[in-house]
Amino acid sequence: MELELLNLLLVLVAAWIGGSLATRLGYPSILGELTAGIIFGPALLGILAPTETTAVLAEIGVLLMMLYIGMEIDFRELGKASKAGLLAAIGGFLVPFVLGYYAVLGFGGSQMGALFVAIAVGVTSLATKSRILVDLKLLNTRIAHVLMAGALISDTLALIIFAGIISFADAGSIELTEILMVTGKAVLFFVVTGLLGIYVLPFLGKKLEKAGFTNRTLYFTIMLIIAIGFAELAELAGLHSILGAFIAGLFLRESVFDRRLSKELNKVFYDISIGFLAPIFFVTAGYNVTFDVFQNNLTLLLVILAVAVLGKVFGTALFYLPSGNGWREGITVGTGMNGRGAVEIVIAGIALNMGFIDNEIFSILVFMAIFTTATVPVFLTWTTSWLRKRGELVLSSSEKQGVLILGAGPLSLYIAKKLSGKNPVSLIDSNADNCARATNMGLRCIQGNALKEETIIEAEGHEAGFFVSLTNNSEINVLAAQLASEVIGIPNIYVSITPSSEGANIELLEPIGASTIFAKKTDPYKWDYKLENKDFEEISVEISEEISSRNFLKQLSGREGDVLPVFYENTDGKLHIYHYGAELEPGYKVHYIK
């Protein structure tokens, strides 16, 4: 097999161009990669063509991508949505599945082809929602948890059904003995992989850690072996290898190896799969698209689009009613679950390669994925604005509310005491006297080094939703913030940066999603001194118009001089730490000291 490097280079360039443009427009990169394959492939310009090299790399890319998707799923997150997430997942998958199946049969399609179309119509895209939830500032709402849980359950269900259909198709008959054989092999696969994942892999991880193996390359190789081994077990069970890789990813998430190492390896797998190999799959998938569908099967295309959108939105809303959260929230969740993505294209591509669907049906599914994903930002913006205007956009009651503060100086103690009435607050400080003072104030303080993972764990960092890094050393603040975000997984990070710090410190905050506390560079010594000597005044001011925290601070400083905004209070009376990037709305109050 010749490598045909020029063709591979052109595929990667096309993937990069398409993915970058899609990302800039606010869509998942796979839409751009698919479109690049359609434009530069045989369907239009004919610059790119299928080769054995890209076919092999694409297949490896799909395996590693499914491994990475599995590693990104945290089953603890599913509990946040509980009944509502399960109902949304079932309705959002089952209704379009049934409608898609009968739509294809109604147009004379085969039963097997109809089943694959039904699965593709039923799945949803996690990447699409993750991005739009951030952009619309919905991550702390009940809708966000329902959407994320619904997507995870829906895609997992789709993969299991897909694997079952593949298994029955390989059996070639539906006799009772064959059904029992196929079912038995599938059950055995889940039992074996479950035992390996729950007992053997954690045991292996502990042994390696105890033996002092900390080499990242070694762990990467072991994870590859595990993934390929699980994929082979799936093949032996008559299921597809992507299910095995996906299951391997579920078990490899954080629980097997050292947490910090697992986080680093997640990034490595992301770069290799999403950054290199998977784009090859999506570009080459675009080669199989044909525009003949607009002449020969335009009616079926329109029907599938209608089934995909209406089935997903109203199916989700219908099944969501028993949750008690209201039909409007059900429709909103349905619009958020309407996007398709990687899993759908992978399933469609496998069905095409196995001969269960033809190029025109595959093209319909690709166009359906592009169209439905494009509607998500528009529809979700409309529906969430609708809920917000009606006062029905509910914040998540299950969001972690704990606050962990690094530093126990006077300013830290002032913030901790104000928050401790409604939030569990812990502090970390290496100074015994500072911790003793915090304890005397009725606050919990852990004496130790916050740059060590065990110290943050001892301070119950896993239960914290907010991390405030407030020492007088900007470098320590940033390093601790990186540990809290990347290793412990605390979602909201606020960091104090001193005026003398170089710009590099602030640049390190963006990759971990952290922001500057007080929305400006601050000298903690100065405010520690004022608070220690009670040389300060507490003032509150109400917000009259929508404004960013940074712009409001500029206005306030212009009127009042040197001030320190510490909290902002929403219309429900809840205190939030004042930070860069916060959006202040009319009726909010800002509490500052001067």
RODO-2510 file (C-alpha; in nm, 4 decimals, decimal comma):
residues 594
     n   res          X          Y          Z
     1     m     0,0000     0,0000     0,0000
     2     e     0,1485     0,3326    -0,1096
     3     l     0,1027     0,6180     0,1360
     4     e     0,0022     0,8739    -0,1302
     5     l     0,1169     1,1578     0,0909
     6     l     0,0062     1,4382    -0,1417
     7     n    -0,3546     1,3219    -0,1300
     8     l    -0,3347     1,2857     0,2491
     9     l    -0,1894     1,6361     0,2756
    10     l    -0,4725     1,7796     0,0648
    11     v    -0,7326     1,5978     0,2766
    12     l    -0,5858     1,7432     0,5967
    13     v    -0,5696     2,0933     0,4478
    14     a    -0,9319     2,0668     0,3321
    15     a    -1,0338     1,9425     0,6779
    16     w    -0,8519     2,2303     0,8468
    17     i    -1,0065     2,4937     0,6189
    18     g    -1,3583     2,3536     0,6498
    19     g    -1,3332     2,2919     1,0242
    20     s    -1,1912     2,6386     1,0948
    21     l    -1,4641     2,8139     0,8967
    22     a    -1,7378     2,6130     1,0681
    23     t    -1,5931     2,6872     1,4122
    24     r    -1,5749     3,0587     1,3360
    25     l    -1,9443     3,0496     1,2450
    26     g    -2,0250     2,8806     1,5763
    27     y    -2,0803     2,5266     1,4457
    28     p    -1,8987     2,1973     1,5129
    29     s    -1,5909     2,1475     1,2979
    30     i    -1,7255     1,8202     1,1552
    31     l    -1,9841     2,0131     0,9521
    32     g    -1,7038     2,2048     0,7850
    33     e    -1,5044     1,8861     0,7291
    34     l    -1,8041     1,7128     0,5715
    35     t    -1,8706     2,0139     0,3514
    36     a    -1,5047     2,0237     0,2464
    37     g    -1,5282     1,6582     0,1413
    38     i    -1,8399     1,7344    -0,0620
    39     i    -1,6902     2,0416    -0,2327
    40     f    -1,3380     1,9126    -0,3011
    41     g    -1,4381     1,5484    -0,3497
    42     p    -1,5960     1,3629    -0,6433
    43     a    -1,9367     1,5278    -0,5908
    44     l    -1,8164     1,8715    -0,7107
    45     l    -1,4561     1,9721    -0,7875
    46     g    -1,2989     1,6254    -0,7910
    47     i    -0,9678     1,7467    -0,6447
    48     l    -0,9729     1,4798    -0,3728
    49     a    -1,0312     1,1103    -0,4328
    50     p    -1,0625     0,7984    -0,2136
    51     t    -0,7401     0,6081    -0,1453
    52     e    -0,6501     0,3031     0,0586
    53     t    -0,4359     0,5192     0,2880
    54     t    -0,7146     0,7585     0,3829
    55     a    -0,9583     0,4678     0,4205
    56     v    -0,7349     0,2959     0,6787
    57     l    -0,6598     0,6185     0,8660
    58     a    -1,0294     0,7089     0,8656
    59     e    -1,1225     0,3745     1,0221
    60     i    -0,8589     0,4162     1,2941
    61     g    -0,9819     0,7721     1,3435
    62     v    -1,3374     0,6548     1,4086
    63     l    -1,2168     0,4051     1,6704
    64     l    -1,0092     0,6648     1,8549
    65     m    -1,2857     0,9232     1,8293
    66     m    -1,5362     0,6848     1,9887
    67     l    -1,2783     0,6086     2,2586
    68     y    -1,2420     0,9815     2,3262
    69     i    -1,6210     1,0352     2,3304
    70     g    -1,6483     0,7590     2,5885
    71     m    -1,3721     0,9173     2,7971
    72     e    -1,5609     1,2480     2,7951
    73     i    -1,8796     1,0996     2,9417
    74     d    -1,9152     1,1323     3,3175
    75     f    -2,1940     0,9146     3,4545
    76     r    -2,2110     1,1412     3,7595
    77     e    -2,3432     1,4142     3,5300
    78     l    -2,6380     1,1972     3,4285
    79     g    -2,7726     1,2127     3,7822
    80     k    -2,8132     1,5879     3,7519
    81     a    -3,1023     1,5460     3,5109
    82     s    -3,2474     1,2261     3,6608
    83     k    -3,6027     1,1652     3,5407
    84     a    -3,6186     1,4667     3,3087
    85     g    -3,3012     1,3719     3,1205
    86     l    -3,4156     1,0128     3,0759
    87     l    -3,7571     1,1210     2,9465
    88     a    -3,5988     1,3672     2,7028
    89     a    -3,3582     1,1008     2,5773
    90     i    -3,6307     0,8398     2,5237
    91     g    -3,8731     1,0776     2,3528
    92     g    -3,6022     1,2485     2,1491
    93     f    -3,4773     0,9141     2,0201
    94     l    -3,7862     0,6937     1,9985
    95     v    -4,0284     0,9255     1,8135
    96     p    -3,7930     1,0256     1,5264
    97     f    -3,6700     0,6635     1,5155
    98     v    -4,0209     0,5304     1,4502
    99     l    -4,1119     0,8109     1,2083
   100     g    -3,7848     0,7735     1,0175
   101     y    -3,8273     0,3970     0,9901
   102     y    -4,1772     0,4150     0,8435
   103     a    -4,0871     0,7103     0,6205
   104     v    -3,8199     0,5040     0,4429
   105     l    -4,0484     0,2003     0,4177
   106     g    -4,3202     0,4248     0,2732
   107     f    -4,0849     0,5220    -0,0086
   108     g    -4,0051     0,1602    -0,0902
   109     g    -3,6840     0,1261     0,1099
   110     s    -3,5627    -0,1981     0,2668
   111     q    -3,6230    -0,2818     0,6311
   112     m    -3,2508    -0,2851     0,7075
   113     g    -3,1967     0,0494     0,5358
   114     a    -3,4965     0,1929     0,7206
   115     l    -3,3509     0,0817     1,0541
   116     f    -3,0195     0,2565     0,9904
   117     v    -3,1942     0,5753     0,8789
   118     a    -3,4105     0,5554     1,1919
   119     i    -3,1043     0,5314     1,4170
   120     a    -2,9334     0,8219     1,2391
   121     v    -3,2455     1,0370     1,2723
   122     g    -3,2769     0,9495     1,6415
   123     v    -2,9261     1,0401     1,7621
   124     t    -2,8213     1,3861     1,8737
   125     s    -2,4977     1,5843     1,8868
   126     l    -2,3289     1,6555     2,2192
   127     a    -2,0657     1,8867     2,0676
   128     t    -2,3295     2,1153     1,9169
   129     k    -2,5050     2,1703     2,2477
   130     s    -2,1879     2,2077     2,4530
   131     r    -2,0799     2,5069     2,2440
   132     i    -2,4190     2,6790     2,2259
   133     l    -2,4836     2,6337     2,5998
   134     v    -2,1649     2,8267     2,6714
   135     d    -2,2497     3,0991     2,4197
   136     l    -2,6023     3,1464     2,5592
   137     k    -2,4799     3,1303     2,9220
   138     l    -2,7079     2,8360     3,0005
   139     l    -2,4601     2,6027     3,1715
   140     n    -2,6071     2,6656     3,5174
   141     t    -2,9674     2,6013     3,4115
   142     r    -3,1787     2,2898     3,4456
   143     i    -3,2086     2,2795     3,0664
   144     a    -2,8311     2,2400     3,0310
   145     h    -2,8185     1,9314     3,2530
   146     v    -3,1199     1,7788     3,0793
   147     l    -2,9683     1,8396     2,7350
   148     m    -2,6294     1,6951     2,8242
   149     a    -2,7786     1,3904     2,9941
   150     g    -3,0300     1,3408     2,7129
   151     a    -2,7544     1,3463     2,4513
   152     l    -2,5385     1,0965     2,6398
   153     i    -2,8263     0,8548     2,6968
   154     s    -2,9538     0,8960     2,3394
   155     d    -2,6162     0,8306     2,1773
   156     t    -2,5419     0,5354     2,4050
   157     l    -2,8834     0,3868     2,3252
   158     a    -2,8267     0,4436     1,9525
   159     l    -2,4888     0,2669     1,9609
   160     i    -2,6322    -0,0344     2,1437
   161     i    -2,9270    -0,0658     1,9015
   162     f    -2,6905    -0,0158     1,6081
   163     a    -2,4622    -0,2922     1,7343
   164     g    -2,7619    -0,5212     1,7803
   165     i    -2,8825    -0,4622     1,4237
   166     i    -2,5327    -0,5314     1,2884
   167     s    -2,5239    -0,8530     1,4875
   168     f    -2,8605    -0,9740     1,3570
   169     a    -2,7655    -0,8739     1,0027
   170     d    -2,4499    -1,0842     1,0240
   171     a    -2,6533    -1,3784     1,1543
   172     g    -2,8536    -1,3709     0,8313
   173     s    -3,1775    -1,5005     0,9807
   174     i    -3,4273    -1,4369     1,2565
   175     e    -3,4790    -1,7924     1,3765
   176     l    -3,5188    -1,8391     1,7512
   177     t    -3,1825    -2,0123     1,7890
   178     e    -3,0087    -1,7299     1,6021
   179     i    -3,1855    -1,4656     1,8119
   180     l    -3,0799    -1,6410     2,1320
   181     m    -2,7238    -1,6797     2,0045
   182     v    -2,6937    -1,3131     1,9050
   183     t    -2,8506    -1,1938     2,2296
   184     g    -2,6315    -1,4243     2,4372
   185     k    -2,3119    -1,3025     2,2702
   186     a    -2,4131    -0,9378     2,3213
   187     v    -2,4964    -0,9955     2,6885
   188     l    -2,1683    -1,1825     2,7364
   189     f    -1,9807    -0,8896     2,5809
   190     f    -2,1332    -0,6418     2,8262
   191     v    -2,0713    -0,8750     3,1209
   192     v    -1,7064    -0,9357     3,0283
   193     t    -1,6290    -0,5710     2,9525
   194     g    -1,8159    -0,4651     3,2661
   195     l    -1,6082    -0,6963     3,4849
   196     l    -1,2881    -0,5833     3,3153
   197     g    -1,3786    -0,2166     3,3531
   198     i    -1,5014    -0,2316     3,7122
   199     y    -1,2452    -0,4695     3,8623
   200     v    -0,9475    -0,5481     3,6373
   201     l    -0,8639    -0,2024     3,4984
   202     p    -0,8679    -0,0200     3,8368
   203     f    -0,6534    -0,3034     3,9805
   204     l    -0,4078    -0,2602     3,6923
   205     g    -0,3987     0,1163     3,7472
   206     k    -0,3228     0,0794     4,1182
   207     k    -0,0466    -0,1731     4,0517
   208     l     0,1192     0,0538     3,7957
   209     e     0,0945     0,3527     4,0290
   210     k     0,2324     0,1530     4,3207
   211     a     0,5224     0,0331     4,1068
   212     g     0,6108     0,3954     4,0348
   213     f     0,5280     0,3997     3,6633
   214     t     0,4528     0,7612     3,5713
   215     n     0,5591     0,7615     3,2069
   216     r     0,2833     0,9176     2,9965
   217     t     0,3896     0,7299     2,6830
   218     l     0,3547     0,3963     2,8643
   219     y     0,0042     0,4830     2,9841
   220     f    -0,0918     0,6022     2,6365
   221     t     0,0186     0,2687     2,4905
   222     i    -0,1721     0,0760     2,7580
   223     m    -0,4883     0,2759     2,6872
   224     l    -0,4542     0,2044     2,3152
   225     i    -0,4163    -0,1670     2,3884
   226     i    -0,7252    -0,1602     2,6115
   227     a    -0,9286     0,0257     2,3482
   228     i    -0,8285    -0,2082     2,0655
   229     g    -0,8861    -0,5079     2,2935
   230     f    -1,2392    -0,3937     2,3772
   231     a    -1,3014    -0,3223     2,0073
   232     e    -1,1913    -0,6761     1,9190
   233     l    -1,4173    -0,8201     2,1912
   234     a    -1,7080    -0,6344     2,0311
   235     e    -1,6208    -0,7814     1,6914
   236     l    -1,5986    -1,1331     1,8398
   237     a    -1,9438    -1,0817     1,9923
   238     g    -2,0825    -0,9905     1,6503
   239     l    -2,1101    -0,6230     1,7454
   240     h    -1,9216    -0,3364     1,5827
   241     s    -1,5758    -0,2321     1,6995
   242     i    -1,6847     0,1286     1,7633
   243     l    -1,9064     0,0078     2,0491
   244     g    -1,6069    -0,1652     2,2078
   245     a    -1,3934     0,1491     2,1805
   246     f    -1,6773     0,3558     2,3256
   247     i    -1,7190     0,1202     2,6242
   248     a    -1,3414     0,1257     2,6810
   249     g    -1,3533     0,5052     2,6962
   250     l    -1,6286     0,4950     2,9582
   251     f    -1,4140     0,2833     3,1893
   252     l    -1,0907     0,4680     3,1205
   253     r    -1,2292     0,8029     3,2347
   254     e    -1,0278     0,9133     3,5410
   255     s    -1,0996     0,6039     3,7489
   256     v    -0,8237     0,3741     3,6210
   257     f    -0,5066     0,5811     3,6200
   258     d    -0,3768     0,8843     3,8067
   259     r    -0,6266     1,1696     3,7655
   260     r    -0,3750     1,4251     3,6408
   261     l    -0,2289     1,1736     3,3955
   262     s    -0,5771     1,0832     3,2718
   263     k    -0,6533     1,4497     3,2053
   264     e    -0,3308     1,4875     3,0078
   265     l    -0,3990     1,1725     2,8069
   266     n    -0,7523     1,2918     2,7320
   267     k    -0,5940     1,5901     2,5590
   268     v    -0,3551     1,3639     2,3685
   269     f    -0,6411     1,1453     2,2439
   270     y    -0,8359     1,4582     2,1533
   271     d    -0,5477     1,5905     1,9436
   272     i    -0,4867     1,2582     1,7691
   273     s    -0,8512     1,1692     1,7060
   274     i    -1,0407     1,4974     1,6708
   275     g    -0,7400     1,6929     1,5479
   276     f    -0,5877     1,4450     1,3020
   277     l    -0,7578     1,1146     1,2219
   278     a    -1,1316     1,1811     1,2634
   279     p    -1,1263     1,4787     1,0206
   280     i    -0,9935     1,2382     0,7571
   281     f    -1,3014     1,0218     0,8140
   282     f    -1,5440     1,3137     0,7843
   283     v    -1,3785     1,4579     0,4731
   284     t    -1,3746     1,1171     0,3029
   285     a    -1,7355     1,0597     0,4143
   286     g    -1,8218     1,3650     0,2054
   287     y    -1,6903     1,1799    -0,1025
   288     n    -1,9948     0,9530    -0,0897
   289     v    -2,2456     1,2375    -0,1131
   290     t    -2,4277     1,2727    -0,4421
   291     f    -2,6396     1,5661    -0,5542
   292     d    -2,8548     1,3295    -0,7590
   293     v    -3,0737     1,3053    -0,4515
   294     f    -3,2160     1,6507    -0,5310
   295     q    -3,3454     1,5144    -0,8624
   296     n    -3,4310     1,1553    -0,7772
   297     n    -3,5294     1,1654    -0,4088
   298     l    -3,6100     1,5270    -0,3233
   299     t    -3,9432     1,4321    -0,1660
   300     l    -3,7795     1,1716     0,0588
   301     l    -3,5113     1,4250     0,1563
   302     l    -3,7767     1,6780     0,2608
   303     v    -3,9722     1,4104     0,4484
   304     i    -3,6599     1,2967     0,6379
   305     l    -3,5783     1,6587     0,7264
   306     a    -3,9330     1,7123     0,8560
   307     v    -3,9275     1,3844     1,0480
   308     a    -3,5880     1,4674     1,1981
   309     v    -3,6849     1,8160     1,3171
   310     l    -4,0498     1,7692     1,4143
   311     g    -3,9966     1,4197     1,5540
   312     k    -3,7073     1,5322     1,7706
   313     v    -3,8658     1,8553     1,8996
   314     f    -4,2212     1,7369     1,9608
   315     g    -4,1211     1,3818     2,0563
   316     t    -3,8981     1,5235     2,3272
   317     a    -4,1686     1,7665     2,4417
   318     l    -4,4332     1,4912     2,4545
   319     f    -4,2261     1,2492     2,6619
   320     y    -4,1014     1,5383     2,8770
   321     l    -4,4491     1,6232     3,0108
   322     p    -4,4398     1,3699     3,3015
   323     s    -4,1302     1,5481     3,4368
   324     g    -4,3569     1,8283     3,5575
   325     n    -4,1256     2,0945     3,4139
   326     g    -4,3806     2,2199     3,1605
   327     w    -4,4371     2,1801     2,7880
   328     r    -4,2509     2,5003     2,7032
   329     e    -3,9331     2,3688     2,8633
   330     g    -3,9942     2,0410     2,6794
   331     i    -3,9996     2,2202     2,3433
   332     t    -3,6855     2,4115     2,4409
   333     v    -3,5061     2,0881     2,5271
   334     g    -3,6286     1,9409     2,1971
   335     t    -3,4827     2,2284     1,9949
   336     g    -3,1529     2,1853     2,1779
   337     m    -3,1433     1,8123     2,1011
   338     n    -3,2174     1,8658     1,7317
   339     g    -2,8550     1,8713     1,6135
   340     r    -2,6811     1,5650     1,4728
   341     g    -2,3103     1,5040     1,4497
   342     a    -2,0280     1,2544     1,4742
   343     v    -2,2194     0,9458     1,5892
   344     e    -2,4843     0,9838     1,3181
   345     i    -2,2269     1,0201     1,0391
   346     v    -2,0262     0,7248     1,1712
   347     i    -2,3355     0,5017     1,1766
   348     a    -2,4399     0,6162     0,8294
   349     g    -2,0889     0,5587     0,6922
   350     i    -2,0734     0,2052     0,8305
   351     a    -2,4192     0,1267     0,6920
   352     l    -2,3050     0,2516     0,3498
   353     n    -1,9858     0,0445     0,3543
   354     m    -2,1816    -0,2669     0,4553
   355     g    -2,4283    -0,2150     0,1713
   356     f    -2,7373    -0,1540     0,3861
   357     i    -2,7963     0,1928     0,2375
   358     d    -2,6952     0,3459    -0,0966
   359     n    -2,5203     0,6739    -0,1757
   360     e    -2,8459     0,8663    -0,2105
   361     i    -2,9730     0,7626     0,1340
   362     f    -2,6298     0,8402     0,2774
   363     s    -2,6433     1,1830     0,1106
   364     i    -2,9860     1,2466     0,2622
   365     l    -2,8468     1,1696     0,6081
   366     v    -2,5485     1,4009     0,5556
   367     f    -2,7688     1,6889     0,4387
   368     m    -3,0025     1,6178     0,7297
   369     a    -2,7096     1,6393     0,9748
   370     i    -2,5945     1,9710     0,8287
   371     f    -2,9435     2,1248     0,8250
   372     t    -3,0544     2,0141     1,1717
   373     t    -2,7269     2,1172     1,3345
   374     a    -2,7531     2,4597     1,1703
   375     t    -3,0958     2,5100     1,3306
   376     v    -2,9824     2,4464     1,6897
   377     p    -2,8351     2,7916     1,7711
   378     v    -3,1318     2,9694     1,6104
   379     f    -3,4092     2,7601     1,7665
   380     l    -3,2450     2,7341     2,1092
   381     t    -3,1888     3,1110     2,1209
   382     w    -3,5569     3,1719     2,0427
   383     t    -3,6927     2,9203     2,2910
   384     t    -3,4632     3,0134     2,5820
   385     s    -3,5438     3,3829     2,5288
   386     w    -3,9110     3,2820     2,5379
   387     l    -3,8627     3,1037     2,8709
   388     r    -3,6528     3,3875     3,0117
   389     k    -3,9194     3,6478     2,9289
   390     r    -4,1827     3,4329     3,0998
   391     g    -3,9587     3,3830     3,4037
   392     e    -3,9520     3,0058     3,3432
   393     l    -3,5792     2,9586     3,2792
   394     v    -3,4914     2,7568     3,5891
   395     l    -3,1433     2,7506     3,7375
   396     s    -3,0144     2,4052     3,8240
   397     s    -3,0800     2,3153     4,1846
   398     s    -2,8181     2,0415     4,1598
   399     e    -2,5315     2,2692     4,0595
   400     k    -2,2394     2,2474     4,2982
   401     q    -2,2606     2,5471     4,5295
   402     g    -1,9500     2,4947     4,7435
   403     v    -1,6812     2,7639     4,7419
   404     l    -1,3111     2,6873     4,7881
   405     i    -1,0835     2,9857     4,8550
   406     l    -0,7049     2,9763     4,8346
   407     g    -0,5631     3,2154     5,0922
   408     a    -0,7019     3,3051     5,4346
   409     g    -0,5998     3,6687     5,4592
   410     p    -0,8433     3,9433     5,5644
   411     l    -0,9883     3,9866     5,2128
   412     s    -1,0418     3,6113     5,1720
   413     l    -1,2034     3,5905     5,5169
   414     y    -1,4313     3,8837     5,4320
   415     i    -1,5532     3,7061     5,1171
   416     a    -1,5828     3,3690     5,2919
   417     k    -1,7872     3,5083     5,5805
   418     k    -2,0310     3,6821     5,3446
   419     l    -2,0849     3,3629     5,1431
   420     s    -2,0899     3,1124     5,4281
   421     g    -2,4517     3,1797     5,5195
   422     k    -2,5884     3,0114     5,2059
   423     n    -2,2884     2,8240     5,0625
   424     p    -2,0486     2,5683     5,2108
   425     v    -1,7131     2,7496     5,2183
   426     s    -1,3628     2,6104     5,2736
   427     l    -1,0271     2,7869     5,2737
   428     i    -0,6711     2,6684     5,2136
   429     d    -0,3658     2,8461     5,3544
   430     s    -0,0129     2,7361     5,4336
   431     n     0,0005     2,9756     5,7309
   432     a    -0,1152     2,8201     6,0595
   433     d    -0,2083     3,1584     6,2131
   434     n    -0,4322     3,2465     5,9179
   435     c    -0,6083     2,9105     5,9442
   436     a    -0,6528     2,9564     6,3191
   437     r    -0,8127     3,2963     6,2622
   438     a    -1,0489     3,1459     6,0042
   439     t    -1,1440     2,8674     6,2454
   440     n    -1,2179     3,1215     6,5189
   441     m    -1,4576     3,2923     6,2767
   442     g    -1,6447     2,9646     6,2318
   443     l    -1,4931     2,8893     5,8907
   444     r    -1,3333     2,5663     5,7720
   445     c    -0,9655     2,6059     5,6833
   446     i    -0,7164     2,3426     5,5677
   447     q    -0,3511     2,4161     5,6329
   448     g    -0,1463     2,2918     5,3403
   449     n    -0,0084     2,3445     4,9917
   450     a    -0,2839     2,4163     4,7383
   451     l    -0,0535     2,3096     4,4549
   452     k    -0,0895     1,9516     4,5774
   453     e    -0,3941     1,7594     4,4629
   454     e    -0,4455     1,5885     4,7987
   455     t    -0,4782     1,9262     4,9742
   456     i    -0,7611     2,0373     4,7460
   457     i    -0,9285     1,6983     4,7868
   458     e    -0,9000     1,7281     5,1669
   459     a    -1,0691     2,0678     5,1391
   460     e    -1,3560     1,8912     4,9555
   461     g    -1,2671     2,0476     4,6225
   462     h    -1,4709     1,7805     4,4414
   463     e    -1,7852     1,9269     4,5965
   464     a    -1,6950     2,2858     4,5067
   465     g    -1,8580     2,4718     4,2220
   466     f    -1,6338     2,7762     4,2659
   467     f    -1,2614     2,8183     4,3226
   468     v    -1,1191     3,1560     4,4262
   469     s    -0,7413     3,1946     4,4097
   470     l    -0,6640     3,4982     4,6259
   471     t    -0,3052     3,4954     4,7483
   472     n    -0,0578     3,7793     4,6960
   473     n     0,1364     3,5712     4,4418
   474     s    -0,0156     3,5727     4,0915
   475     e     0,1889     3,2746     3,9742
   476     i     0,0681     3,0622     4,2671
   477     n    -0,2876     3,1763     4,1974
   478     v    -0,2704     3,0710     3,8320
   479     l    -0,1004     2,7357     3,9021
   480     a    -0,3577     2,6514     4,1694
   481     a    -0,6370     2,7522     3,9313
   482     q    -0,5004     2,5175     3,6642
   483     l    -0,4922     2,2314     3,9152
   484     a    -0,8459     2,3063     4,0359
   485     s    -0,9813     2,3181     3,6809
   486     e    -0,7897     2,0496     3,4935
   487     v    -0,7429     1,7880     3,7654
   488     i    -1,0220     1,8430     4,0182
   489     g    -1,2768     1,9687     3,7653
   490     i    -1,4125     2,2720     3,9527
   491     p    -1,6228     2,4546     3,6907
   492     n    -1,5996     2,8214     3,7985
   493     i    -1,2505     2,9613     3,8585
   494     y    -1,1767     3,3183     3,9720
   495     v    -0,8149     3,4308     4,0008
   496     s    -0,6519     3,7356     4,1589
   497     i    -0,3853     3,8972     3,9413
   498     t    -0,1634     4,1690     4,0902
   499     p    -0,0860     4,4909     3,8975
   500     s     0,2834     4,3990     3,8786
   501     s     0,2107     4,0673     3,7053
   502     e     0,3067     4,0159     3,3433
   503     g     0,0431     3,9587     3,0771
   504     a     0,1421     3,5929     3,0503
   505     n    -0,0416     3,5152     3,3729
   506     i    -0,3721     3,6419     3,2345
   507     e    -0,3173     3,4558     2,9068
   508     l    -0,2994     3,1302     3,1033
   509     l    -0,6526     3,1826     3,2368
   510     e    -0,8367     3,1524     2,9056
   511     p    -0,7502     2,7858     2,8298
   512     i    -0,9010     2,6765     3,1633
   513     g    -1,2056     2,9033     3,1369
   514     a    -1,1001     3,1118     3,4384
   515     s    -1,1621     3,4827     3,4849
   516     t    -1,0110     3,7630     3,6896
   517     i    -1,1792     3,8213     4,0246
   518     f    -1,2987     4,1803     4,0812
   519     a    -1,2790     4,2291     3,6987
   520     k    -0,9396     4,3993     3,7324
   521     k    -0,5853     4,3544     3,8566
   522     t    -0,5832     4,3925     4,2332
   523     d    -0,3275     4,4444     4,5084
   524     p    -0,4528     4,2164     4,7902
   525     y    -0,2037     4,3701     5,0382
   526     k    -0,3767     4,7055     5,0102
   527     w    -0,7256     4,5701     5,0756
   528     d    -0,6020     4,3286     5,3428
   529     y    -0,4616     4,6302     5,5279
   530     k    -0,7868     4,8281     5,4961
   531     l    -0,9993     4,5356     5,6136
   532     e    -0,7605     4,4513     5,8975
   533     n    -0,7790     4,8081     6,0264
   534     k    -1,1485     4,8476     5,9459
   535     d    -1,0590     5,1409     5,7221
   536     f    -1,3254     5,0773     5,4601
   537     e    -1,6869     5,1463     5,3714
   538     e    -1,9409     4,8976     5,2324
   539     i    -2,1629     5,0386     4,9580
   540     s    -2,4339     4,8857     4,7376
   541     v    -2,5627     5,0204     4,4076
   542     e    -2,8460     4,8937     4,1869
   543     i    -2,7936     4,8262     3,8165
   544     s    -3,0285     5,0139     3,5834
   545     e    -2,9246     4,8697     3,2451
   546     e    -2,7577     4,5639     3,0970
   547     i    -2,3826     4,6083     3,1258
   548     s    -2,0686     4,3969     3,1566
   549     s    -1,8866     4,3793     3,4889
   550     r    -1,5780     4,5398     3,3360
   551     n    -1,7649     4,8374     3,1884
   552     f    -1,9601     4,8941     3,5087
   553     l    -1,6354     4,8960     3,7071
   554     k    -1,4933     5,1593     3,4726
   555     q    -1,8005     5,3782     3,5279
   556     l    -1,7914     5,3223     3,9032
   557     s    -1,4192     5,3974     3,9290
   558     g    -1,4705     5,7149     3,7283
   559     r    -1,7201     5,8378     3,9887
   560     e    -1,5858     5,6894     4,3126
   561     g    -1,2127     5,6505     4,2545
   562     d    -1,0354     5,3341     4,3707
   563     v    -1,3037     5,0803     4,4668
   564     l    -1,3216     4,7018     4,4954
   565     p    -1,6430     4,5370     4,3702
   566     v    -1,6693     4,2136     4,5687
   567     f    -2,0155     4,0738     4,4936
   568     y    -2,3105     4,1209     4,2668
   569     e    -2,6574     4,0156     4,3781
   570     n    -2,9209     3,8928     4,1332
   571     t    -3,2941     3,9620     4,1566
   572     d    -3,3406     3,6460     4,3658
   573     g    -3,1076     3,7852     4,6313
   574     k    -2,8255     3,5405     4,5591
   575     l    -2,4688     3,6666     4,5975
   576     h    -2,2168     3,6012     4,3208
   577     i    -1,8455     3,6776     4,3255
   578     y    -1,7725     3,9803     4,1081
   579     h    -1,5507     3,8796     3,8169
   580     y    -1,4504     3,9681     3,4650
   581     g    -1,7017     3,8445     3,2071
   582     a    -2,0091     3,8660     3,4310
   583     e    -2,3162     4,0218     3,2702
   584     l    -2,5123     4,2535     3,4990
   585     e    -2,8851     4,2970     3,4381
   586     p    -3,1344     4,5628     3,5528
   587     g    -3,2346     4,5031     3,9153
   588     y    -2,9018     4,3456     4,0098
   589     k    -2,7043     4,5037     4,2948
   590     v    -2,3279     4,5442     4,3134
   591     h    -2,1678     4,5405     4,6591
   592     y    -1,8294     4,7111     4,6766
   593     i    -1,5875     4,8498     4,9313
   594     k    -1,3844     5,1716     4,9212
***
